[in-house]
């Protein structure tokens, strides 16, 4: 008979188990409630003459009086749901008398003693529904009998280490879509590769997948080489082999790989021949596996194809991320003052929704020994600061596992905004850069190096969408920002630059990092010589204003004024884009002699003609026209008379083309138009603008009256009917309400960490 004390389950895990047991025992579908929105209940099901309610109280180390006090506190919430049936589940041991005492305490809630399920009752239900026991690995994994038979005697030390890790992983794990895919892959293929970026949870997933086989007397064989796996392979025992960070334990090169090729092939084929008794789970970083396949004909052989499950951060929904954080805090050794500071900080939603959220960072930040020197009151801000700059996650992967070509490609990609298409100039930049670095650092380069290197990075470092590439996680861009600040690669990259956009991206990076970058003059010299000399081959359309600013700074640093003179020539300026929204600001800077050009007046006249021409040829709408006029209003003293007249003509043409939004359009369309017309009215000579403005004002006034009437009606309905319905978590037709989880909801759940009874 099952005899669990449920100590390996967090309150969230206990709630999931209880709902599954109610669903199986009662033959009904139990609706779980989302984070923080339970209103005092943990599950809901259809019962005779109404709704049934489930409440889980996981009070494994609490007294009976503490349990009663908690139920007394939540009784009003439960009564608000008016349940036709109420099932209370607790991990405490209860005698019949104590069950009766709880029923009396809960009156007038509709509950009978048989619906108070204690530890003994839950264990009996687990016996009656073994499929639930098997699906809740956290229940049985840590029992001594299971762990002993899971060990392979010939690899005991390593396997024991894995079991220790498995016990912790089991407590912290939260099931997600990747777990479901992994189970399907290993059931079908018998071999599973779990790949992904560093710190995303690959090892945890592989261990939990392996744990599925424990109840059927499989043993764990943890290996660090294929030769070791072949040595202990047996057809007489059921074995689950785990090779953690396979191919990543050593720095790969072609010689090392070819030496192990044949062993890997032999072992995979042996696993598949004996698929009734053998499974093989490998974890690796995606880029290492791709690099190995590129270097090895054997690994690239279609006959040896091994299905992989790539873990990505987007695998983790907000709900899953909140449960991962909760479990880490629940099973952590943090004192309550640290937990209290975090829960009451108001930062839970920021942590869970942070762009750099990653399971490994959460693990680090919930281990007490890593917080030495951090006071409890500083813990929440320390948590966020680490998420802001999680460099340690990427350092080892980039510096130890990637070769110079892959690191160079990452650094080139750093100077390309996410989701920007990779064009011919980028390919040429990368090719020229690695050829230059190969000469200086003495490594070899082959043909089609970009596509080969991109395959190494894809999945672990970058995601590829056709010609568009983005980093797999924003934290990698943060790491590269710090890495490039101390790198000697910037100079060679600047020497090989191909495109003016690349020039500006690198220039802005240098400006933002300031004194932290060494050899700034060398980089500026390379950029300037690449694109600020006559007969340059660097291409690309960029803003004349931006490029003139770059040329001015290069001239100032390198003390070569000729750079500005070049950009100010009509021939060179014609090759640059004229962003007319920036022109009023540029006019002011030219009049103030900020660029110290030899013939400012001639350049100003050239810009005047281009500016007026662009104004007459551009089809502005109300939004873009008002933006242009706002830019002009910020520098009114530096506009010449004919430039001012051209802006008035532009405003009149916009007014002539402006029509009212449809009545059914969103309010913001009308509000935005009102603001745009106010700007246009200050410039336009056409009186029609006042008529348009009055129409918008009238409509917005009517809209405000209608909104106020609607709010008054809603307030009256709430006053009359609200108290009867506001406790419900369900909308029309029984569908759950889709509210966005926020700080209040998270705090409601995480506060259970602070209670000495809610354990």
N, C-alpha and C positions, 0 to 999 in steps of 0.2 A: 504494500500500500504506500502511496505517496505520503511523504512526511516533510513537506517544505515549511520553512519558517518565513520565506519570502524576503529574506535579508538581502538577496542579490538584486532586488528590484527597487527602483526609485518609485516615488509616488505615481509618476506618469506611467511607468511600466506596469505597476500594480493595477492602475485604472484600466489599461489595455487588456490585461489578463482577465479582470473581473467582467468587463463587457463581453469578451469572447465566451466566457463560461456561461453568462446569462443568456447570450444568444443561442448557444448550443443546447443548454438545458431547457429553455423555454420554447425553443423552436420559433423564435422571432428575430427580426432584424433590429439590432440595437444601433441607434444613431449616436455617435460620439460627438461631444461638443468641442468647439474650437478653443484655442488658447484664451483663457481669461473670460470666456463668455458663458460659463456654465450656470451662473445664477444659483449656485449651491447644488448642482447636480452634475453627474459625470456621464450619464447615458439616458437615452429615452427610447421607449418602444411602445408599440400598440398593445394595449391591454383591454380586457373586457370592460366595456362601458367607459372607455377613456384612454388616457395615456399612462404608461408605466414609467417609473423613474428609478434609475440606478445611482447609488452614491457609494464611492469607494473611500474607505478610511484606513490608510496604511499606517497603523500605529504600532509598529513592531516592538519598539522599545519604550512604550508609554504605559501609563497606569490606566486602569479602568475609569477612574474619576476624570482623567484628562480626556478620554474618549467621550464620556458623557458631556463634559463641558463643551467640547467641540460641536457635538450634535445639538446641544441646546442653542449654541450660537448660530447655527445654520438652519434651525427649524423654520424660522419665518420665511426664508428663501424657498424652502421646499414647499411650504404651504401655499406660497404664491403660485405654484404650478398646479395646485389642486389635483394631485395624482390619484388615479383610480387604484394604482398599486405602487408600492414603494419597496425596493429591495436594497437593504443595507449590507455592505460587505466590509469586513475588517480582517486584518491579519492577526488580531489578538485571539487568544484562547478565551472562550466564553462558556460558562455553565448555563444550564437551562434557566436558573433563577436570574442570572445576569441578563440573559436575553429578554426575559419578561420585564426586568427593570428598565432596559432600553426602550422597549415598546411603550411602557408607561411614560417614560421621559419624553417620547416623541408625540404623544397625543396632543392635538386631535388628528395627526397625520394617519392615513389609512394604512396601517402596517400590522402584520401578525408575526409571532415569534418564528414561524417557519421561514419567513423572509429576512431574518437576520442571519447572515452567513458569516461564520467565524472561520478561524484557521482550519479546524477539523472539517468543517463543511466544504471549504474550498478544496482541500486535499481529496475528499471523497469525489467531488465533481471532476477533478483532474483525473482520477482513476477511471471515472465513467467516460471520459472523453480524451483518450490518449493522443488523438491527433492535435489537440490543443497543447498538451504537454510538449509534444515534439516540436511544435511551431514556436514555443516560447523557450528558446535555448537558454535564456538567462536563468530559468528555474533550476535546471538540472546539471548545467555544465560544471559547476564547481564542486560537485560531490566527489569524494575521494575515490570511490570505485571507478567512476567514469574517467577521472584523470589518470589513474594508474594504468588502466588498460589502453589508454590513448598513447602511452609512451612506447617508443621503439627502443628496445634495450641497447641496440648497437649505436644509437645516436642519442643516448639519454641526456647528456649534459645540454646539448643544443636544444633538444626537444623540451626539456624542462624549462629552459629559458623561454621558449615559444609558448609553453603552457602558462607561464606566469604572465606573459604579455596577453595571452588569450583571455585569461581571467579578467584582466583590466579592460581589454577591448570589449568583452562581452557585457560588462556593466555599463560601458559608455555608449555602446552602439545604438544607433537609431536606424531602423529599416528605411530604405529609400529605393528609388527606381533602379539604381545600379545594382543593388542586391538581387532584385528579381531577375534582371538580365544575366547576372553572373550565375545564378542557379540554373537557368535554362541552358547556358553555354556549357557548363561542366557536365550536366546531365546528358547532353547530346554529343559533345566533342570529347569528353573525358579529360581534356587538357584545357586549362583556363589561364590566360594571361590578364592580370589586372594592371593596367597602365594608367599613367596620368602624371600631372605635375607634382613636384615635391610637396609633401605635407597635406595632400588632399584626402588621405584616408585609405590608401591602397592596402597597406598591411592589415589594418583593421578589417577591411572587407574580406580579404583572403582568409583570415583566421576564422571569421564568423561563418563563411561558406564551408570551410573545412569542418567546423563544429557540427554541421548537420549529420555527419556520418558517425558521431560518437555512440549513439544509442544502439547502433548495429554492429558494435565491436570492431570498428575500424581503428587503426593506430596511426598516430602522427609520426611522420619521419621528416624531421627538419634537416635539410642538407645545405651545404654551401658550395657544392660542385656536382656536376653530372657524374663524375667518376665515383663520388661517394654514394650517389643515388643508385648507380648500377651495382655497387658492392653490396648494398643491403636490400636490393630488390628481391621479393619473394613471391612466388605464385601460390603459396600455401596460406598466406595471411592477407587480410584486407588492409591496404595501406593508402594513406593520403600523404603524398609528398608535397612539401612546401619548400620552395626556393625563393627566399625573400630578396628583392632587389637583384634578381637574376640578371646577369651580364653587367650589373653595375658595381659589383664588389671590387672589380679591378678596372683600371683605365684601359678601355678597349683599344686594340690596334689589330690590323689584319692578321699578323702572325699569331697573336694570342687566340684570336677567334678561329682561325683555320685549324689550330691545334685541337680545339674542343668541338669543332663542327660535327665530326662523325659520331662522337659520344652522345651529343644531344639528339641527333637523328635516331640513333639506335634506341635511346631511352624512350623517346616519344612513340616510336613504333611499338616498343614493348608494352607501354601503357595501353595502347589501343588494342593490341592483341589480347591483353588480359584485362579487358574493361570491366569485368564483373568484380574484380578485386583490387583495382588500382585507379587512383586519381592523381593528377599532377597539377598543382597550382603554382604559378610563378607571378611574382610582382616585379615590375620594372618601371622605370621612367620611360615614357613613350619615345623620347628622342634617342635613348640608348638602344632600344630595340630596333628602331628604324636605321640607326647608324650601323648596327650589326648586320641587318639584312642587306644594306647597300654594300657592305664589305664582304658578304658571304654568299656564294652561289647556293650553298646547301640550305641556309636559312630562307633564301628567297624561293626555294623549290616549292611549287604548288602542292606537291604531294605531302609536304610537311606543314602546310598552312595550319596555324594555331589561332583559334578565334580569341579575340581580346575584348575586354570590357574596359573602355576608357572612362575613368572617373573625371568629371569636370566640376568646377564649382557650381555651374548652373544645375547640376544634379540635385543640389540641396535647395529645397524651397525654404521660404521664410519660416514655415512651421517646423520643418526638420532642423533648421539651424537653431531655432529657439529650444528645441528638445535636446539637441547636442550640448548646448551651453548649460541647460538645466542639469543634465546628467553629470557633466563634468564638475559642476559646483556641488551637487548633492554628494558625490563620492570623493570629493576633494578633502584635503587635510586643512583647509582654510578655517581659521577661527571665525566665530560669528560676527566679530566686529568688521572683518573684511567683507563677509557676505552682506551684512546690513548696509555697509557703505555703498556697495554696488547696487543692491536692490533699491535703495532709497535715493540714489544719485540722479535718477531721471535719464540715465544714459543707456538703459537696456535696449531700447528700440534702435538707437544709433549703432550699438555694438552688433546686434543681430542683422541689421541692414547694411553694415559697412561693406564697401566695395572690396576690401581685402580680407573679409572673413574667410578663415580657413581652419579646418579641424586641428591641425598641428599647432597653430597659434593659440587656439582656445585651450588646448592641452597645456601648453607652456604657461599660459597666464592663469591657470587654475591649480598649479602646483606650488605649494607653499614655499619650498626651498628656493624657488626662482625669484621670490619677492623680497629677498634680504635687502634691507635698507629702504624698502617702500612702506611707509606708514599706511594704516588702514584707510585713513581719510583721503590719501592720495591714490588709492588703488583704482578707482573708476577712471581717473584721468590718465593714469599709467596704462590702463587697459586700452583706451582709445589711442594713446600716443604710439603704442606698439603696433596697433593695427594700421596706423597712418604710415609707419616706416618699418615694415617687416623684412628688412634686408637679410636677416640671417636665414630666412627660408630659402632664398635663391642663391646665396653666395657659393655654397659648396657645389650646387648643380651647375652653375655657370662656369666657375673657375676650375673645377676638377674634372668634370665629365665632358664638357664641350671642347672641341679643338678650336684652333685660332680662326678657322673659316666660319664656324658656327657663331663664335663670339662676335666676329666682324659683321656677320649678317644681322645679328640682334642689334648691334650698335647703329648700323645703317637704318634699320627699321625704327629705331628710337627717334630718328629725325624725320619720320613720316607720320602724320596724324593717323590715328586709328581709322580703318575703313577707307583710307585713301588708296586708289588703285595704283598698283605697281606698273610703271611704264618702262619704255625702252631706256630712258635716262637713268632709272634706278638700277636696272640690270647692268648697264655700262659702269655705273658708279661702283657697284659691288665687285664686278669683275676686275676693274682697274685697281681697286683697293686691295683685294687679296693677292693680286699679282705683285703689287708693290711690297706688301707685307711679306710675301713668300720670298722675295729677293733679300729683304733685310733680316728676316728671322729664320730663313733656310728651311722652308717646308714646301711640299709639292702641291701643285694645283692641276686638276684635270679639266677636261671640257665639260660643259653643262654643270658647272659647280653650283650655281644658284639653285637649280631644281633639286639636286642631290642634297644640298645642305638644308633646303627648306623642308624636305621630307624628314630629316633628322629632328628638326624643331617642331614640326606640326604635331599637335595634340598635347605636348607638354609645355611648350613655350608660346606657340602662336596658333591661331585658328585661321584657316584659309577659306575664303569665299570667292572662288574664281580668281580674279586678279587682285582682290582686296584682302588685306591681311591685318589682323589685330592681335594684340597680346592676349594670352589665355586668361590673364588676370591683371588688373591695374597695378597690383603690387610689384609686378615685374618691371613695369615702366619706372616705378619709384626706385627700385633697386638699380636699374641701369642709370638713372639720373645721378645717383651717388657714385656708382662705379666709373662713369665717364668723367666725373669731376676730378678723379685721381688717375685717369688713364693716359698713357702716352699714345693712344690710337688716334686722338682727335687730329693731330698734325697730318698723318698719312691720309685720313679720310678727307680732310680739307684739300689736300693736294690733288685728289682724284675726283672732286665734286663735278657734277655734270649739269646741274639744273639750278636756276636762280632760287627756286623755292627751297631747295636743299641748303643753299647759301644762307637764306634768311632764317630757316629753322635752326641751323647751327649757330648763327650769330645771336639769336634770341636766347639760346641755351647758355652761351658764354656770358651774355649780359646778366641773366638771372642768377648764375652761379658765382659771378664776381671773382673775388680773390681766391676762392677755393680751387680754381683751375690753374694748373701750372702751365707755363709756356703759352700764355694768351697771345703774345706778340707773334709767335711762330704760327699759330693757327690763323690769326688775322692776315699775316703775310701770305700764307698759302691760299686763303680765300680771295684775297685781293688780287693776287697774281693770276688766279684761275679765272676771274670774271671781270676784273677792272683794268684790263689792258686792251689795247686795240687788237682787232681781229680775233677776239675771243670766240671759242666754240661753245661756250656755255649757253644753254637755251632756256626757254620757259618764260611765261608771262607772269610778272609780279607787279605790284603797285609801284609806280614811280616814286611816290612819297616814301614807302618803306625802303626802297633800294637807295634812294638819295641819303636817307638817314644812315644806312649801313655804310655807304661810301664815305660819308662825313666822319663817322666814328673810326673807320679804318684809316682815313687820312690823319685824324687827330693822334691815334695811337702810333702809327708808323711815320708820322710827320712828312707825309707826301700829299700835298694839296692837289696834285694832278688828278687824283682819283675822283674828287668832286667835280673837277672841270670836265672830266670825261662824261659823267652821267648827265651833266648840264648841257652837253652838246645836243643839238636837235637830232642828229643821226642816232645817237645812243638813246635819247629820251623817247624817240619814236618806237623803239623796240620794247618799251615798257608800257604796262597797262596804266591808263589814267583813271584812277578811282576818284570820281568827281566829288564824292562825299568828303574826301580828305583835302580837296583843293583849298577851301577857305583857310584851313589851318596852315597849309603850305604857303599860301600868299602872305600870311602874317609872319611866318618864320623867314621868308625871303626879304620882306621889308625891314625886318629887324637885323638883317645881315648875319644870321646864325650860321650860314654855310660859307661865308667869306669867298664867294665866287668872284672871278675877275670881271664878269659882265652880268651882274644880277639883272639889270634892266632888260637886256635882250632876252634872257631866259624867262623873265616874268611876262614879257610880251608874247613869247611863244606859248606859254601856259594859258594866258588869257584867251588866245585864239582857240586853243584846243578845248578849253572849258566851255566857252560859249557854243562851240560846235557840238560838243557832247550834250549840252542841255537841250539844244534844238532837236537832236536826233533821238534822244531817249524818250520812250513812252512811259512816263511816270504814272502810277496810280496814286490814290490819296495817301496811302501809307508811305511809299517810297518818296513821294513828293514832299510830304511833311518832314521826313527825315532829312532830306536835302536842305530844306529851308531852316530847320533847326541848326544844322551845321553852319549855315551862313550866319544865323543870328548870334552864334558864339564868337564870330570874328567880323562884325559889321564894318569896322573902321578900315578894313584892308581890302574891301571890294571896290573895284572901279565902277564908274557910272554905267557903262554898257554891260558889265557883269550883273549889276543890280537889276537892270532892265530885263536881262535875259531870265533872271529868276522870277520876275513878275510875270513875264510871258509864260513861263513854265507853270506857275500857279494858276493862271487863267485857263490854260489848256487842261490842267487836271480837273478844275471845277467843271469844265464843259463835259468831261467824260464821266463824272461821278454820278452814281445813282444810289438810291436807298437800298439797304439790305432787305431781304424778304421779311415779312412780318414774323414768320416762324423761326428765323435765325436766332442763334444764341444771343443773350444780352450783351456779351462782350463785343460782338460785331458792331452794335449800335453805339456802345460806350467808346470804343476805339475810334469810330468815325467821328464822334462828337469832338474828341481831342484833336484829331487830324484837321477837321474843319476850322477849329479855333486858330491853328497855326496858319492854314491857308488864307484865312480871312485877313490876317495881318499883312499879307503880301499881295493878294489878288486885287486887280482893278475891276473885275467882273462882279457886279452887285448880286448876281445869282447865288453867290456863296452864302449870303445872309438868309435867302429863302431856304436853301438846303439845311442850314444850321437850325432854323426855326422848326423844320419838319422833324429833325432828329430830337430836338428838345421836347416837342410835343409828344412824340412817341415814348421817350424815356419817362416823361411825367406820367403818362397813362400806365406804363409798365410798373412804375413804382406804386401807383395807387392800387393796381391789381394785386401786386405782391403783398402789400400791406393788408388788403382784404383777405387774401389767402392765409396769411399768418394769423390774423385775428380769428378766422374760422377754425384753423388747426388748434389754436390755443383753447378755444371754447370746447371743441371735441375732446381734447385731452382732459380738460377739467371734468367733463361729464363721464367720459368712458375710459380714460387713461389708466386709472388705478386697477381696473380689472384685467387689463391686457399688457401692461408695460413689462411684466416679468417674463413674458413669453419670448423664447429664443427662435420662434418660428413665424414665418410670414404667411401669406395667403396659400391655401392648399397644402399646408404642412411643410413647405419648403424652408430650409434654414436661411436665416437672414445673412447676407453676404457683407458683413462689416469689415472694414480694414483693421487689422490688429495694430494697436498702438501702445504707447508707454503704459497707459492705465491697465490695459489687459495683461501685458507682460508682468507688470508689478503684482497684479492679483494672483498670478500663478507662482512667481518666484518668491513671494513673501512666505510661502510654506517652508522655504529653506531656513527661515529665521525662527520658526516656532519650535520649541523644545519637544513638542508632541507630534508634530507633522513630520515624522522621520520615516 
